[in-house]
C-alpha cells in the first residue's frame, strides 16, 4: 500500500481479503483491545520475573508486587510452587 510505484502495490481486491479488513468496527475494537491487554500482561509478567530474580532466599514478590518473606518451615513443594 505504501509503494510509490503503482505496479508494485498490492491490488485493493487482495487487500480486502485480509481478515482485518473484514471486521466490523466493534469487532476491530475488541481485537485491538485484546492485543493491548495481552501485551500489558506480558509486560507485567516480565517486570514481575525481573523483580523476582533480584530477590534471594525466602523472599518473593506476590501478585501485588509486594515483597513477602516466607516462613522457613513451609513445605518445600509449596515454596517451589510460589517461587
N, C-alpha and C positions, 0 to 999 in steps of 0.2 A: 504494500500500500504506500510505502514511503519512497519507492523507487522514482528517480527523476524521469527515467525513460519509460514511456507507456508500454513499450514492448516487454519490459522486464517485470512489470507489475502483475500481480495475481488478478485474475479476472474476478469481477464482482460476483458472478454466479458461483464461483468456487468459494469465495469468502463467506457467502450467505449459507453455505453448507456446514460451516463451523458451528459447533454446539453453542458457543457463547452468543452467537447472533440469533439463535432460535429461542432464547429465553425471553420471557416477558420481563417487564421492569421489576415486578415484585420477586420473581424467581432470581433474577440477576442480583438484586439487592441481598436476598437471602444467601446466595452463593458467596458473594463478596464478604458478607458478614461472617460466614463460616470460616472462610480463609483467614480473615483478620483474627478471629478468635483462636484458631488453630496456631497461627504464628505467635500470638501472645502467649499461649500455653507453652509452646516450645521455648520461648524466651524465658518465661518464669522458671521452667524446669532447668534450663541451662544455668540461670543465676543460682537456683537452689543447689545444684550439684557443685558449682564453684564454691559456694559458701560452705557446703558440707565437706568438701575436700580440704578446706582450710582448717577444719576442726580435727582434734585428735582425742584418743582415749574414749571416755564415756560421755562425750558431748555430741549432740547432733542438733540440727535445725528442724523444727517442726513445720507444718504446713503454713503457719502464720509468719514464718521467718524468724521465730524466736529461738535462742539457744537454750537447749534443755540438757541438764546434767542428769544422766541416768544412774540409778542405783546399781552398784556393782553386783548385787545379788540377783539381778534379773536373769531369767533363764537365757542361756546363750542363743538359742534358736530365735526367741522373741527379739533379743537385742539385734541379731543379724538382720531380721526382717525389717526392723525400724531403721537400720543404717543402710 
